[in-house]
């Protein structure tokens, strides 16, 4: 006995006509007849009596009609309740430290405008930590800029970002002409911590061009690095979006890097076997559309 059997049975109860029931259910008349026969065989009771071309409910049929109505009603309530629950459960969203600085707040504000009743709980970690939290199912989604190594994760590109070399206006490097990668030899730099996507990109590009550099500080947040560079203690590579304001007001200078390009793609990641609720899918779609809805006074990252 299945929900399908009960729905067919209740439709026959309402119409007292196999052909009409078949039309309402958009199935063939023999399928309706077969379902009723299967119910009668299952319970060992006659549910309808036939008189010429008309059918009537038997006492057993009337009893099953009451029970079937309650069962189908409960099933419909369960469907509605569980679908509603999908929109009530919070989304656990992680973001790497750089994305937390340049994109996360914009996304959260945009999501609140679209879905004011949807709770999104956010946390900021470096890329390596986010990967582990996704694998442990402690996060539903994560915004990352670094490379993820696990084959169990899916990533979807959402934004393009560039690192830029920054210096204090008083620093000698701010006035140098950088034509080739070798002009950056032994650059004194502040870098992010191990596991950071920003550091991974910086180290990879420098190694590809065989450029030696001198690490003078390792910090786990971009604000501390900006402050150190503005104090003329060294240089660093950070997201262009992240330093735009300081460059505009003259507290930092972007040093042209010649042939070097530090380009990366921000991605949204989740487990391959993750069940994505409709709100999660909607959030992923908005991330993919982020170039369209980012504030008009901002350049795309």
C-alpha positions as CSV (number, residue, x, y, z in Angstrom):
1,X,0.0,0.0,0.0
2,X,1.5,3.4,-1.1
3,X,0.4,7.0,-1.1
4,X,-0.3,6.5,-4.8
5,X,-2.8,3.8,-4.0
6,X,-4.5,6.0,-1.4
7,X,-4.7,9.0,-3.6
8,X,-6.3,7.0,-6.4
9,X,-8.7,5.4,-3.9
10,X,-9.8,8.8,-2.5
11,X,-10.3,10.2,-6.0
12,X,-12.6,7.2,-6.8
13,X,-14.4,7.8,-3.6
14,X,-15.1,11.4,-4.7
15,X,-16.2,10.6,-8.2
16,X,-17.6,7.0,-7.8
17,X,-16.5,6.5,-11.3
18,X,-13.3,4.9,-12.5
19,X,-13.2,6.8,-15.8
20,X,-13.7,10.2,-14.2
21,X,-11.1,9.4,-11.5
22,X,-8.6,8.5,-14.3
23,X,-9.2,11.8,-16.0
24,X,-8.7,13.8,-12.8
25,X,-5.5,11.9,-12.0
26,X,-4.3,12.1,-15.7
27,X,-3.7,8.3,-15.8
28,X,-5.4,5.5,-17.7
29,X,-8.6,3.9,-16.5
30,X,-7.0,0.4,-16.3
31,X,-4.3,1.9,-13.9
32,X,-7.1,3.1,-11.6
33,X,-8.9,-0.3,-11.7
34,X,-5.6,-2.1,-11.0
35,X,-4.8,0.2,-8.0
36,X,-8.2,-0.5,-6.4
37,X,-7.8,-4.3,-7.0
38,X,-4.4,-4.2,-5.4
39,X,-5.8,-2.4,-2.3
40,X,-8.6,-4.9,-2.0
41,X,-6.2,-7.8,-2.3
42,X,-3.8,-6.2,0.2
43,X,-6.6,-5.8,2.9
44,X,-8.6,-8.8,1.8
45,X,-11.7,-6.7,1.8
46,X,-14.1,-5.4,-0.8
47,X,-13.9,-1.6,-0.9
48,X,-16.5,-1.0,-3.7
49,X,-19.6,-2.8,-4.7
50,X,-20.8,-2.6,-8.3
51,X,-24.4,-2.2,-9.5
52,X,-24.5,-2.1,-13.3
53,X,-22.3,0.8,-14.3
54,X,-22.4,2.4,-10.9
55,X,-20.1,1.7,-7.9
56,X,-20.7,2.3,-4.2
57,X,-18.5,2.3,-1.2
58,X,-18.8,-0.7,1.1
59,X,-18.6,-0.3,4.9
60,X,-14.9,-1.3,4.7
61,X,-14.4,1.3,1.9
62,X,-16.0,4.0,4.0
63,X,-13.7,3.1,6.9
64,X,-10.6,3.2,4.7
65,X,-11.8,6.5,3.2
66,X,-11.6,8.2,6.7
67,X,-8.2,6.7,7.4
68,X,-6.8,7.5,4.0
69,X,-8.0,11.1,4.2
70,X,-6.1,11.5,7.5
71,X,-3.0,9.8,6.1
72,X,-2.9,11.9,3.0
73,X,-3.5,15.1,5.1
74,X,-0.6,14.2,7.4
75,X,1.6,13.5,4.4
76,X,0.8,16.9,2.9
77,X,1.4,18.6,6.2
78,X,4.8,16.8,6.5
79,X,5.7,18.0,2.9
80,X,4.7,21.6,3.7
81,X,6.4,21.6,7.1
82,X,9.7,20.1,5.8
83,X,9.9,22.5,2.8
84,X,9.2,25.4,5.1
85,X,11.9,24.2,7.4
86,X,14.4,24.5,4.6
87,X,13.8,28.3,4.6
88,X,14.1,28.5,8.4
89,X,17.4,26.7,8.9
90,X,20.4,29.1,9.0
91,X,23.1,28.9,6.4
92,X,26.6,28.5,7.8
93,X,28.8,30.6,5.5
94,X,32.6,30.8,5.8
95,X,34.9,33.3,4.2
96,X,38.7,33.6,3.9
97,X,40.2,36.6,5.6
98,X,40.7,38.7,2.4
99,X,37.2,38.0,1.2
100,X,35.9,38.8,4.6
101,X,37.5,42.2,4.2
102,X,36.5,43.0,0.6
103,X,33.3,41.1,-0.2
104,X,31.6,39.3,2.7
105,X,29.7,42.3,4.2
106,X,28.4,43.3,0.8
107,X,27.1,39.8,0.2
108,X,25.4,39.7,3.6
109,X,23.8,43.1,3.1
110,X,22.6,42.0,-0.3
111,X,21.2,38.7,1.0
112,X,19.3,40.5,3.8
113,X,17.6,42.7,1.3
114,X,16.6,39.7,-0.8
115,X,15.7,37.4,2.1
116,X,15.1,39.3,5.3
117,X,13.9,36.2,7.1
118,X,16.8,34.0,6.1
119,X,19.5,33.7,8.8
120,X,23.1,33.5,7.5
121,X,25.7,32.8,10.1
122,X,29.2,33.8,9.0
123,X,32.8,33.0,10.1
124,X,36.1,34.2,8.8
125,X,39.1,31.8,8.6
126,X,42.1,31.3,6.3
127,X,41.6,29.1,3.3
128,X,43.2,26.0,4.8
129,X,40.9,26.2,7.8
130,X,37.8,26.7,5.7
131,X,38.6,23.6,3.6
132,X,38.7,21.5,6.8
133,X,35.5,23.0,8.1
134,X,33.7,22.2,4.9
135,X,34.9,18.6,4.9
136,X,33.7,18.2,8.5
137,X,30.3,19.7,7.5
138,X,30.7,22.5,10.0
139,X,30.1,25.0,7.2
140,X,27.6,24.8,4.4
141,X,29.4,27.1,2.0
142,X,32.7,28.9,2.0
143,X,34.1,31.9,0.0
144,X,37.7,31.2,-0.8
145,X,40.6,32.8,-2.8
146,X,43.2,30.1,-2.2
147,X,43.5,26.7,-3.8
148,X,41.5,23.8,-2.3
149,X,43.2,20.4,-2.4
150,X,40.4,18.0,-1.5
151,X,38.7,16.1,-4.3
152,X,35.6,16.0,-2.2
153,X,34.8,19.7,-2.7
154,X,33.2,21.6,-5.5
155,X,34.2,25.2,-6.3
156,X,32.3,27.8,-8.4
157,X,34.1,31.0,-9.6
158,X,32.4,34.2,-8.6
159,X,34.8,37.2,-8.8
160,X,38.3,38.1,-10.2
161,X,40.8,39.8,-7.9
162,X,44.3,41.1,-8.3
163,X,47.1,41.6,-5.7
164,X,49.0,44.8,-5.9
165,X,52.4,45.8,-4.4
166,X,51.9,48.6,-1.8
167,X,54.5,50.9,-0.2
168,X,54.5,54.0,1.9
169,X,54.9,57.2,-0.1
170,X,58.2,57.7,1.8
171,X,59.6,54.3,1.0
172,X,62.3,54.2,-1.7
173,X,60.5,51.4,-3.5
174,X,57.6,53.7,-4.1
175,X,59.7,55.7,-6.6
176,X,61.4,52.8,-8.3
177,X,60.7,51.8,-11.9
178,X,59.9,48.1,-12.1
179,X,60.3,46.8,-15.6
180,X,61.1,43.1,-15.1
181,X,60.6,40.6,-12.3
182,X,64.3,40.8,-11.4
183,X,63.8,44.4,-10.4
184,X,62.0,43.1,-7.3
185,X,64.9,41.0,-6.1
186,X,65.2,40.9,-2.3
187,X,62.0,42.9,-1.7
188,X,61.3,43.4,2.1
189,X,57.8,42.2,2.5
190,X,55.1,41.5,5.1
191,X,53.2,38.3,4.3
192,X,50.1,36.6,5.5
193,X,50.2,33.4,7.7
194,X,50.6,29.8,6.3
195,X,47.3,28.6,4.9
196,X,46.3,32.0,3.5
197,X,45.2,32.1,-0.1
198,X,46.9,35.5,-0.4
199,X,50.2,34.1,0.7
200,X,49.9,31.1,-1.5
201,X,49.4,33.2,-4.6
202,X,52.2,35.6,-3.7
203,X,54.7,32.7,-3.1
204,X,53.6,30.9,-6.3
205,X,54.1,33.8,-8.6
206,X,57.4,34.8,-7.1
207,X,58.7,31.2,-7.4
208,X,57.5,31.0,-11.0
209,X,59.6,34.1,-11.9
210,X,62.5,33.0,-9.6
211,X,62.3,36.2,-7.6
212,X,64.0,36.1,-4.2
213,X,62.3,38.1,-1.4
214,X,62.9,38.9,2.2
215,X,60.1,38.2,4.7
216,X,60.2,40.8,7.5
217,X,56.9,40.0,9.2
218,X,54.1,37.4,9.1
219,X,50.6,38.7,10.1
220,X,47.3,36.9,10.2
221,X,45.2,39.9,9.0
222,X,45.4,42.5,6.3
223,X,44.8,45.5,8.5
224,X,47.9,44.9,10.5
225,X,49.9,44.5,7.3
226,X,48.5,47.8,5.9
227,X,49.4,49.6,9.1
228,X,52.9,48.3,9.0
229,X,53.4,49.3,5.4
230,X,51.9,52.8,6.1
231,X,54.4,53.1,8.9
232,X,57.1,52.6,6.3
233,X,58.4,49.4,7.8
234,X,58.3,47.4,4.6
235,X,56.1,46.5,1.6
236,X,53.4,43.9,0.9
237,X,51.1,42.4,-1.7
238,X,47.4,42.8,-0.9
239,X,44.1,42.8,-2.8
240,X,43.8,46.0,-4.9
241,X,40.2,46.4,-3.6
242,X,41.4,46.2,0.0
243,X,43.9,49.1,-0.3
244,X,41.9,51.3,-2.7
245,X,40.9,53.8,0.0
246,X,44.4,54.2,1.4
247,X,45.8,54.6,-2.1
248,X,43.2,57.2,-3.0
249,X,44.0,59.4,0.0
250,X,47.8,59.1,-0.4
251,X,48.6,56.9,2.6
252,X,49.8,54.1,0.3
253,X,51.3,53.9,-3.1
254,X,50.7,51.1,-5.7
255,X,54.1,50.1,-7.1
256,X,53.9,49.1,-10.8
257,X,55.2,45.5,-11.1
258,X,56.1,45.3,-14.8
259,X,55.6,41.7,-16.1
260,X,54.4,40.3,-12.8
261,X,50.6,39.7,-12.5
262,X,49.0,38.4,-9.3
263,X,45.6,37.4,-10.5
264,X,43.2,35.0,-8.8
265,X,39.6,34.0,-8.8
266,X,37.3,34.1,-5.7
267,X,35.2,31.0,-5.5
268,X,32.3,29.6,-3.5
269,X,32.9,26.1,-2.3
270,X,30.9,23.2,-0.8
271,X,31.1,19.5,-0.4
272,X,30.3,17.4,-3.5
273,X,27.8,15.3,-1.5
274,X,26.2,18.3,0.2
275,X,22.4,18.6,-0.1
276,X,21.9,22.2,-1.2
277,X,18.6,23.6,0.1
278,X,16.8,26.2,-2.1
279,X,18.2,29.1,0.0
280,X,21.7,27.7,-0.4
281,X,21.3,27.4,-4.1
282,X,19.9,31.0,-4.2
283,X,22.9,32.3,-2.3
284,X,25.3,30.6,-4.7
285,X,23.4,32.1,-7.7
286,X,23.7,35.6,-6.1
287,X,27.4,35.1,-5.6
288,X,27.8,34.2,-9.3
289,X,25.9,37.4,-10.1
290,X,27.9,39.6,-7.7
291,X,29.5,41.7,-10.5
292,X,26.0,42.9,-11.3
293,X,24.8,43.9,-7.8
294,X,27.9,45.2,-6.1
295,X,27.5,48.8,-5.0
296,X,27.7,51.3,-7.9
297,X,30.5,53.2,-6.2
298,X,32.7,50.1,-6.1
299,X,34.8,48.7,-8.8
300,X,34.4,44.9,-9.3
301,X,37.1,43.1,-7.2
